Amino acid sequence: MNLPESVLAVLICPETRFPLRKATVEELHSLQKRHAGSSDAWDEALVCDQGGRAYPVRDGFPILLKEASVGFDSQP
């Protein structure tokens, strides 16, 4: 993801207002498995740990819309 850390530091979940972070490789694999066969690409994502939501990043732009997010348990 090419978002500068200064930009990532101010991004928040639109639902919970908690901070977002870059998804780990393992989390991305989980998202890709969940959405295999759909038109949604989860090559990059932002995760809100407190809200349990994941937001896709498409073409370098975070899609911070509730409709685009999915419920996501970031705990193994």
C-alpha positions in Angstrom: 0.0 0.0 0.0 1.4 3.3 -1.0 -0.4 5.4 1.7 2.1 7.6 3.5 2.3 6.8 7.3 1.2 10.4 7.9 -2.1 9.8 6.0 -2.6 6.4 7.6 -2.2 7.9 11.0 -5.3 10.1 10.6 -7.6 7.6 8.9 -10.4 6.3 11.1 -13.2 3.8 10.8 -16.3 5.7 9.6 -18.5 3.5 11.8 -16.6 3.4 15.1 -14.2 6.3 14.8 -11.3 4.1 15.9 -8.0 4.0 14.1 -7.4 1.9 11.0 -4.3 -0.1 10.3 -2.9 -2.0 7.3 -4.1 -5.6 7.1 -1.4 -8.2 7.7 -0.5 -10.8 5.0 -2.5 -13.5 6.9 -5.5 -11.2 7.2 -5.4 -10.5 3.4 -5.2 -14.2 2.7 -8.3 -14.7 4.9 -10.2 -12.0 3.1 -9.2 -13.3 -0.3 -10.5 -16.8 0.6 -13.8 -15.4 1.9 -14.3 -13.5 -1.4 -12.9 -16.0 -3.8 -15.0 -16.1 -6.9 -16.5 -12.6 -6.4 -15.6 -9.5 -8.3 -14.2 -7.9 -5.1 -10.4 -7.8 -5.0 -8.8 -7.8 -1.5 -5.2 -7.3 -2.5 -4.9 -4.5 0.2 -7.1 -3.6 3.1 -7.4 -1.5 6.2 -8.7 -3.1 9.4 -10.4 -1.6 12.5 -9.6 -3.9 15.4 -12.1 -2.4 17.8 -14.9 -2.4 15.2 -14.2 -5.7 13.6 -14.4 -4.2 10.1 -12.1 -4.5 7.1 -12.2 -1.9 4.3 -10.7 -2.6 0.8 -8.1 -0.5 -0.8 -8.6 -0.4 -4.6 -6.1 1.2 -6.9 -4.3 2.7 -3.9 -7.5 4.4 -2.6 -9.1 3.2 0.7 -12.9 2.6 0.2 -14.1 3.8 3.6 -17.8 3.1 3.0 -19.9 0.8 5.2 -21.3 -0.8 2.1 -17.8 -1.8 1.0 -16.6 -3.1 4.4 -17.0 -6.6 5.8 -17.2 -7.9 9.3 -13.8 -9.2 10.2 -12.3 -10.9 13.2 -8.6 -9.9 13.2 -7.9 -12.3 16.0 -6.7 -15.8 15.0 
